Amino acid sequence: MNDAQFFDRLKEIISPYLQNQEAFKTLTAETRFIEDLQINSANLVDVVLDVEDAFDIEIDNDSMEKMLTVESSLAVIKEKLGA
């Protein structure tokens, strides 16, 4: 899986939890889940659970705390996959 495919898959995962559709249209690696996309903390946990299912990985609490932006989330996913 290349970077664009990881990015697109993460986009699919977060889309049901969005509160800010405008920010989603201009999603970049620097986009923040809570501040920019207005995903609340409860839904952010759901995003993490969906990421675990989609990529067949386990994300520990330390890694979950790092997943605040698209870029940091992709880094955690790749780390867990050994990619």
N, C-alpha and C positions, 0 to 999 in steps of 0.2 A: 504494500500500500504506500503510495507516495504522499507528500505533504498536502497536496490539493485534495486527495481522497480523504485523508484524515479530517481536514478542515470541513469538507462538505458533509461528512458523516456527523461530525459534532454539530454542525448547523441544523441538520435534521433532528438531532436529539433535543436540542434546546428550543426549537421552534414552538412546541406546544405550551411552553411555560412563559412565553414572552408577555410583557406588559407594554413594551415600547416597540411597535412595528417599524417606526421610522429608523430607529437605531439599528434594527435587524437588517434593513435594506443596505446599510453601509457598514456591515460587520467587517471588522479587521482583526488582526492578531491582538491588537491593543484593547479591543472592546472589553469592558468590564461587565460581568454578569449582573451584579446588584445595582451599581450606579448608572450604567448606560442602558442596559436592557430591562432594568427594573424587575428582575427576577427576585422574588422574596427568598429568604433563607430556607424556609420549608421546601419550596420548589427547587432550590439549589441542591438540596439533599436528593430530591427525586431525579434531578439531572445526573448526579453522580451515580445513583443506582442504575439509571438507564445506560450510562456510559459503561458501567461494569458489565451489564448484560450484553450490550452491543459488541464490546471488544473482548468479552470473556476474560476479564481481569478482576482482581480485587484491589480496591483502593483503601488504604489505611487512613486513619484520622489525620496523621501528619501530612500525607499527600493531599487529602481532601481540603485541608486548610490552605494549601497552595493554589487551588483551582479557582482563582478569582477573575482571571481573564481568559480569553480564548487561547492565547499563546501559552500561558502557564498550564492550562488544562491539556493542551496538546502535548506539552512536554511530559506531563505526568503519564498520559496514556502511552506515549512512546517508550518511556522508561519502564513501565509495567510490562509492555509487550517485548521489551528488549530490542526495540527497533532503532 
